[in-house]
């Protein structure tokens, strides 16, 4: 089952950057930004344990946003929110498609957000 739209109670501005390319002369062409308003749901910081290069564990506290499965989003895109507790601009640091159990249907997209001038995190 796809995440019901009734659970996407927030909205935010998503700036998606389509990839850098190289023109016919070998000159880099910068990514083109596309701005859209998306329905979403912000999720407060959750702690998870990660491991550094030598296996040294550390704890990471990240804010996440849940997006509809049809949203085009990638790492380094930005999300700007005016939602209380999540006000500010975030960089998308990780994008993960969440699938239905034992199916190929995408339920929603979960993105970890890195602070880029945000003042929130409830």
PEKA-V456418 format. One record per residue. RES is the residue in one small letter. PSI is psi in degrees with one decimal (NA if undefined). Layout:
# PEKA-V456418
res & psi
RES & PSI
RES & PSI
This chain:
# PEKA-V456418
res & psi
x & 132.1
x & 144.0
x & 122.3
x & 140.0
x & -21.6
x & -21.6
x & -11.5
x & 78.0
x & -6.6
x & 168.8
x & 154.2
x & 164.8
x & 122.0
x & 126.1
x & 111.3
x & 131.0
x & 115.1
x & 145.0
x & 150.1
x & 143.9
x & 173.7
x & 130.6
x & -177.8
x & -19.2
x & 5.4
x & 11.0
x & 130.1
x & 135.5
x & 120.9
x & 156.5
x & 146.2
x & 124.3
x & 141.4
x & 124.0
x & 134.5
x & 157.4
x & 129.5
x & 146.1
x & 140.9
x & -177.9
x & 117.8
x & 141.0
x & 128.1
x & 165.2
x & 133.8
x & 137.9
x & 139.8
x & 150.9
x & 133.2
x & 171.2
x & 134.9
x & -178.8
x & -38.4
x & 15.3
x & 10.7
x & 120.0
x & 150.3
x & 158.7
x & 134.5
x & 133.7
x & 114.7
x & 143.5
x & 143.5
x & 160.8
x & 138.6
x & 132.8
x & 155.9
x & 153.6
x & -17.7
x & -0.2
x & 134.2
x & 111.2
x & 146.9
x & 168.8
x & 144.9
x & 0.5
x & 167.3
x & 147.5
x & 126.1
x & 130.2
x & 147.9
x & 13.6
x & 131.8
x & 131.3
x & -15.2
x & 24.7
x & 131.5
x & -169.9
x & 135.2
x & 149.5
x & 137.4
x & 117.9
x & -18.0
x & 137.0
x & 127.5
x & 124.9
x & 130.6
x & 118.9
x & 154.7
x & 152.4
x & 125.5
x & 29.8
x & 169.6
x & 7.1
x & 127.2
x & 124.2
x & -47.9
x & 175.9
x & 132.3
x & 125.9
x & 131.4
x & 139.7
x & 138.4
x & 139.2
x & 130.8
x & 62.1
x & 15.0
x & 154.2
x & 21.5
x & -156.7
x & 84.1
x & NA
